[in-house]
Structure formats: C-alpha cells, structure tokens
Amino acid sequence: MQDRLKCTIMRGGTSRGVFLDGAALPQDIKARESVILRVFGSPDRRQIDGLGGADPLTSKLAIIDRPDEELRETSDLVYTFGQVGIAHAEVDWHSLCGNITAAVGVYAIQEGFVEPRAPVTTVRVYNTNLHRHLLVDVPVSGGAVVSQGDYAVPGVPGTGARIDIDFSQTAGAAVGDLLPTGNRVDVLDIEGLGAVEVSLLDIGNAHVFVRAADVGMKGTESAAEIDRDPELLARLELIRGAAAVRLGMTTGTPVEARDQSPAVPILGVISSPADYISALDGKAVSAADVDVVSRLQFMQQTHKTYAGTSTACTGVAARVSGTIVHQMARPTNGRIFRIGHPAGVIETQAEVEESGGELIVRRATLGRTARRILDGTVYL
C-alpha cells in the first residue's frame, strides 16, 4: 500500500474537510476505511496523528471521482461524503454534508471538472451517499471562482462570496420518501420518557424533529450547556436511536443505533421563536429575527451551529402542515425561512407543493461560503 496521498483541505460553510481522489484510494471498502482513518488520525479524541480537527465539524471527508459513461451527460463530478469517527474507528457513509457540498462546487471549478462561466457556474454534482444530484451555484469572474464577498455565515469569521446549493432533488433519497412513514407526526416509545411525538422527514439527510419541551429543554440552550448534561444527551440519543429503528436505518435496538448509524438520522430539537444569546460572539439573537429555534444532535454531540442539510430539511418541514416544525414555527408567506441556532441565524428558501395528497419539494436551498485552504501530501 502506498504511504502517501495527495490531498486538499477546504472549508465549506461551518465545516472543514479533507478532499481525496477516489482513484488513489483502495477500492476494497475495509482497506479504504483503514487509509482514511490513518489520514484523519482516528481513533483518538485529539486526532493528534492526522488531519482531523477533533470535532465532528472538522472530521469530514470528500472523495472526488470523475463520472463514468452513464453519468457523464448529467454530472460534472461524483462526490462521496464520509463522516469520520473521532474516538471510534468508523467512517459513516450514510449521510451527506451540505456545508462540504459548497466546497465541492468550488473544487470542481478549480480542478477543471467544469468550465467556469460568469457570473455564476452551476456545478452538477452526483452524490453517491444518496444517489441523487445536487446543483451548486458558484460565483465566477475572469475564469476563476470569486472568493471575496459580503455574505456572512454565522460560525465562520469574516465574509465571502455566496454559494447556493439546491437539495430539492434529494427528497426521499435516504429512506424512500419525504415523509418516510407517511405520517406528519409519529409517536416513539422512549425508555424513561414514555410516548414522545416526533416528525420524521427525509431531505438532504434523514431527520427526526422533537419539541424542546417534550425532552425537558427550553430550546435556547447553548451547545455547551446541552453537552454538559449527560442525562439529557442520553435521552436525546435514545430518541434518535428509536427514530433510526422506525426508519429501518438500523437492524438493532435504539441503543445499538449508536454503532450502526451514528450520524443519521440527525435530531433537531424544536422550539418557537425566542430571544437568546449567541454562543459564538455573545450577541443577542432576537425572536423577531427567527421563524423557529432549533438545536441539532450530530454524532452524539450538539452541533455548534447548524448543518447544511438540516437547514434545508427544517425549512421544508416548516412548509409541511402538521409537522412539529410547522407547529412550532412562525407562519411565513415568502420563500425565506429563518432558523435560530446556537451561533446565530441561518436562512433557507423552501417551497413545497401539495397536490392530491402528494408533496413535491420545488426548492430547498442553502447559502454558504467556501475556500481552499491547503494542497499537499498526507503521509500514512
């Protein structure tokens, strides 16, 4: 086995990922995962011997391949996302990262997968995790990606040029339908809590949404406050695990979901608009500036900001009457839906058409920024 790999490190939104050429990796999945774990320095809580950043948001992988003959007409490149374990020797291939997807669009243009066309180049990305296409709109000028701009992403220092990702084609990709059980509210029997109402939706990634009050939360807690409460974390993971069982994402019990599907479904704890303080910069977030408040559980930790796919899914859920997100959200008439998260506010454009009992997602977008950080060689 080779002892080195060419790599690129990129930031996409509030995440950072290592980009690797799929052709340079072993094709056998076990051998491939072994190489990836060595690249990231896992398992180790500090990931001290690799490129991981000791946080789920910086332990992300993008494998890039050229499309085969079947995909060449519809795709500019093929993208496989991996959520690399930190303390556990695992790579979760079941989920998709919207933040890293923004960086994939930039990477595609910079690496010549697609010809740049000003003012915006649409990159057609085929994602192998969901077997669906993603459209990434990247600003271009003078044949190069525009990096400077005035678009701010809470959780990212400074500003940059806005990149838009449309997830509408991913509805139902993970577990079969936008509403996988056919219900807008399901009831899960949770040990220690009893019957808990949840909404299960599948767009971008499979998600489970629960009311903050039903799990003993206000909903405006910081990520650090939640992560300091082991009993609360255990309850939330049991709900996530029970949802994984209901969705058929694990063959075991809710407890065993931690090992079989640690990343998905993503759990969103939902509450109505409220005032709170951003944990990022200490600034006040006003209830008037958000349409709903949410806290995410991702890889058994509280997300410090808000996942890209969760942004799209939360916005879509708010447009589906009867779901828990719709119940808790401020009614809005326009496309824009604003989500209050621990570090500030994130927006999505969400449009859902309901006709004859069928739900059709017309738009589910996310605005991000991205930039290339490093090109180099990682030694194994």
C-alpha positions in Angstrom: 0.0 0.0 0.0 1.3 3.5 -0.8 2.5 5.6 2.1 1.3 9.0 0.9 -1.7 10.6 -0.8 -2.2 14.0 -2.5 -4.9 15.9 -0.6 -6.7 19.2 -0.4 -8.2 20.8 2.7 -11.2 23.0 2.1 -13.7 24.9 4.3 -17.3 24.7 3.3 -19.7 26.8 5.4 -19.1 25.9 9.0 -17.3 22.6 8.3 -13.8 21.7 7.1 -13.0 18.6 5.1 -10.2 16.6 3.5 -10.6 16.1 -0.2 -9.1 12.9 -1.7 -9.0 11.5 -5.2 -11.1 8.3 -5.3 -8.8 6.7 -7.9 -5.9 7.0 -5.5 -7.7 5.1 -2.7 -8.1 1.3 -2.4 -11.3 0.0 -3.9 -11.9 -2.5 -1.1 -14.1 -0.7 1.5 -12.2 -2.1 4.5 -8.8 -1.2 3.1 -10.2 2.2 2.0 -11.6 3.0 5.5 -8.2 1.9 7.1 -6.4 4.5 4.9 -9.0 7.2 5.7 -8.7 6.6 9.5 -4.9 7.0 9.2 -5.3 10.2 7.2 -7.5 11.7 10.0 -5.7 10.2 13.0 -8.6 8.2 14.2 -9.5 6.7 16.6 -8.1 9.4 19.0 -10.1 12.2 20.7 -7.4 14.7 19.7 -6.8 13.2 16.3 -3.2 14.2 17.1 -1.6 12.0 14.5 -3.6 13.1 11.5 -5.6 15.8 9.7 -8.8 15.7 11.8 -9.7 18.6 14.0 -11.0 16.7 17.0 -14.5 17.9 16.3 -17.3 16.4 14.1 -17.4 19.6 12.0 -13.7 19.2 11.1 -13.6 15.4 10.7 -15.2 15.3 7.3 -14.1 13.7 4.0 -14.9 14.3 0.4 -13.9 11.7 -2.1 -14.0 13.1 -5.7 -14.2 10.9 -8.8 -14.8 11.6 -12.5 -18.3 10.5 -13.7 -18.4 7.2 -15.7 -20.0 7.0 -19.1 -23.5 6.6 -17.6 -23.3 9.8 -15.6 -21.2 11.9 -17.9 -24.2 13.6 -19.6 -25.8 14.7 -16.3 -22.9 15.1 -13.9 -19.7 17.1 -13.8 -18.2 15.1 -11.0 -19.0 12.3 -8.5 -18.8 13.1 -4.7 -18.8 10.7 -1.8 -19.1 12.1 1.7 -17.7 10.4 4.7 -18.2 11.4 8.4 -15.0 10.2 10.0 -15.2 9.0 13.6 -13.0 10.6 16.2 -12.9 8.4 19.3 -14.2 5.4 17.3 -12.6 3.7 14.3 -15.5 4.3 11.9 -16.5 6.1 8.7 -20.2 6.8 8.3 -21.2 6.7 4.7 -25.0 7.1 5.3 -25.1 10.9 5.5 -24.5 14.0 3.3 -22.8 17.2 4.4 -24.3 20.3 2.8 -21.5 22.6 4.1 -18.8 20.4 2.4 -21.0 20.3 -0.7 -20.4 24.0 -1.2 -16.7 23.4 -1.2 -17.2 20.6 -3.7 -18.6 23.2 -6.1 -15.6 25.4 -5.7 -13.2 22.4 -6.0 -14.9 21.3 -9.3 -14.2 24.6 -11.0 -10.7 25.0 -9.6 -9.8 21.4 -10.7 -11.2 21.8 -14.2 -14.2 19.4 -13.8 -16.4 22.1 -15.3 -15.7 25.1 -17.4 -16.2 28.4 -15.5 -18.9 30.7 -16.9 -19.5 34.1 -15.4 -21.3 35.3 -13.4 -22.5 32.0 -11.9 -21.4 28.5 -12.8 -23.8 25.7 -11.9 -21.9 22.6 -10.9 -23.8 19.3 -11.4 -22.7 17.0 -8.5 -23.7 13.4 -8.3 -23.7 12.3 -4.7 -23.2 8.6 -4.1 -24.4 8.6 -0.5 -27.9 9.5 -1.6 -27.6 8.5 -5.3 -29.0 11.9 -6.2 -27.9 15.1 -8.0 -27.1 18.4 -6.2 -26.8 21.7 -8.0 -24.2 24.1 -6.7 -24.2 27.7 -8.0 -20.7 29.2 -7.7 -19.9 32.9 -8.5 -17.2 33.2 -11.2 -15.4 36.2 -12.7 -12.5 36.2 -15.1 -12.5 32.5 -15.4 -11.9 31.9 -11.7 -14.0 31.3 -8.6 -14.9 34.5 -6.7 -13.9 34.2 -3.1 -14.4 37.8 -1.8 -17.9 39.0 -0.9 -20.2 40.3 1.8 -22.1 37.2 2.6 -21.7 36.2 6.3 -22.2 32.7 7.7 -22.7 32.6 11.5 -19.9 30.4 12.8 -17.4 31.5 10.1 -15.1 34.5 10.6 -15.5 37.3 8.1 -17.5 37.2 4.9 -17.2 35.7 1.4 -19.0 35.2 -1.9 -22.3 33.4 -1.6 -22.6 29.9 -2.9 -26.1 28.4 -3.3 -26.9 24.7 -3.1 -30.3 23.2 -4.0 -31.2 20.0 -2.2 -34.7 19.6 -3.7 -33.8 16.5 -5.7 -32.7 14.7 -2.5 -36.2 14.3 -1.1 -36.7 10.7 -0.1 -33.2 9.7 -1.1 -32.1 8.3 2.3 -35.1 6.2 3.3 -37.6 6.3 0.5 -39.9 9.3 0.9 -40.1 12.9 2.2 -42.4 11.5 4.9 -40.9 8.1 5.3 -43.7 6.7 7.4 -46.5 8.6 5.6 -47.2 10.4 8.9 -46.6 14.1 9.7 -46.3 13.1 13.4 -45.2 9.8 14.8 -45.1 8.5 18.4 -42.0 6.8 19.7 -41.9 4.9 23.0 -38.7 6.1 24.7 -37.4 4.5 27.8 -37.6 6.9 30.7 -39.8 9.3 28.8 -42.7 7.3 27.5 -44.5 8.3 24.4 -42.8 11.1 22.5 -44.2 12.8 19.4 -41.7 13.3 16.6 -41.8 14.2 12.9 -39.6 12.1 10.5 -38.5 13.7 7.3 -36.0 12.8 4.6 -34.4 15.5 2.5 -30.7 16.1 2.4 -30.4 13.5 5.2 -33.0 11.6 7.3 -34.1 13.8 10.2 -36.1 13.4 13.4 -37.7 16.5 15.0 -38.9 16.7 18.6 -40.3 19.6 20.7 -37.8 21.0 23.2 -40.4 21.0 26.0 -41.0 17.2 25.5 -37.4 16.4 26.3 -37.1 18.9 29.2 -35.4 21.7 27.3 -36.2 25.4 26.9 -34.8 25.2 23.3 -32.4 28.2 23.6 -29.6 26.3 25.5 -26.1 26.7 24.1 -24.3 23.6 22.7 -22.0 23.7 25.7 -25.0 23.6 28.2 -26.5 20.6 26.4 -23.2 18.7 26.2 -22.6 19.2 29.9 -25.8 17.3 30.7 -25.1 13.6 30.2 -28.7 12.6 31.2 -30.1 14.9 28.6 -27.7 13.7 25.9 -28.7 10.1 26.7 -32.4 10.9 26.3 -31.8 12.6 23.0 -29.7 9.7 21.7 -32.4 7.3 22.7 -34.9 9.3 20.6 -32.5 9.4 17.7 -31.9 5.7 18.0 -35.6 4.9 18.2 -36.1 7.0 15.1 -33.3 5.1 13.3 -35.2 1.9 14.2 -38.5 3.2 12.9 -36.9 4.4 9.7 -35.2 1.0 9.1 -31.7 2.5 9.3 -30.6 0.0 12.0 -31.3 -3.7 12.5 -30.8 -3.4 16.2 -32.2 -1.6 19.2 -32.3 2.2 19.7 -29.1 1.8 21.9 -27.4 -0.2 19.1 -28.1 2.6 16.6 -25.1 4.5 18.0 -22.8 1.9 16.4 -24.8 1.0 13.3 -25.8 4.5 12.2 -24.1 7.2 14.4 -24.6 10.2 12.1 -28.2 9.8 10.8 -31.0 10.4 11.4 -30.0 13.9 12.6 -32.0 15.0 15.6 -33.5 18.5 15.7 -34.9 19.9 19.0 -37.5 22.5 18.0 -39.0 25.5 19.9 -40.9 28.6 19.0 -39.1 31.9 18.3 -37.4 33.3 21.4 -34.6 35.7 22.5 -31.2 34.2 23.4 -27.5 35.0 23.3 -25.3 33.7 20.5 -22.6 31.4 21.9 -20.3 32.5 19.0 -20.0 36.2 19.7 -22.2 36.9 22.7 -24.6 39.0 20.6 -28.3 38.9 21.2 -30.5 36.9 18.8 -34.0 38.4 18.7 -37.1 36.3 18.5 -38.2 38.8 15.8 -35.3 37.7 13.6 -36.1 33.9 13.5 -39.0 31.8 12.5 -38.1 28.8 14.6 -35.4 27.9 17.1 -33.5 24.6 16.8 -30.7 22.7 18.4 -29.1 19.7 16.5 -27.7 16.5 17.8 -25.0 15.3 15.4 -22.6 12.4 16.1 -23.7 12.3 19.7 -22.8 16.0 20.3 -24.7 19.2 20.0 -23.9 21.0 16.7 -22.2 24.3 17.4 -24.0 26.0 14.5 -26.4 24.3 12.1 -25.9 21.6 9.5 -26.5 22.5 5.8 -28.8 19.5 5.1 -30.6 20.2 8.3 -31.2 23.8 7.2 -32.9 22.6 4.0 -34.9 19.8 5.9 -36.0 22.1 8.7 -37.2 24.7 6.1 -39.1 22.0 4.1 -40.6 20.6 7.3 -41.9 24.1 8.2 -43.8 24.1 4.9 -45.5 20.7 5.5 -48.6 21.4 7.6 -48.9 19.3 10.8 -45.3 18.5 11.4 -43.7 19.5 14.7 -41.6 22.2 12.9 -44.7 23.6 11.3 -46.5 23.6 14.6 -43.7 25.5 16.4 -42.7 27.9 13.6 -44.0 31.4 13.0 -46.3 31.4 9.9 -44.5 32.9 6.9 -45.7 33.7 3.4 -42.5 34.1 1.5 -39.8 31.7 0.3 -37.3 32.6 3.1 -37.4 30.7 6.4 -35.1 31.7 9.2 -33.7 29.2 11.8 -32.2 30.3 15.1 -29.2 28.1 16.1 -26.6 28.3 18.8 -24.3 30.7 16.9 -27.0 32.9 15.2 -29.5 32.7 12.3 -29.4 30.7 9.1 -31.8 31.1 6.2 -33.2 28.7 3.6 -35.5 29.1 0.6 -38.2 26.3 1.0 -41.1 25.6 -1.4 -43.3 22.6 -1.1 -46.3 22.0 -3.3 -49.1 19.7 -2.0 -51.5 18.3 -4.6 -53.8 15.3 -4.3 -52.1 14.2 -1.1 -48.6 14.3 -2.7 -45.8 16.5 -1.5 -43.4 17.9 -4.1 -40.4 19.9 -3.0 -39.8 22.6 -5.5 -36.9 24.4 -3.7 -34.7 23.6 -0.7 -31.7 25.9 -0.8 -28.8 26.8 1.4 -26.4 29.7 1.1 -22.8 29.1 2.1 -19.2 30.4 1.6 -16.2 28.2 0.9 -12.5 28.4 0.3 -9.5 26.3 -0.5 -7.1 26.2 2.5 -4.3 23.8 1.6 -2.9 21.5 -1.1 -0.3 19.0 -0.1 0.7 15.4 0.6 -0.5 13.5 3.7 1.8 10.7 4.9 0.3 7.5 6.2 
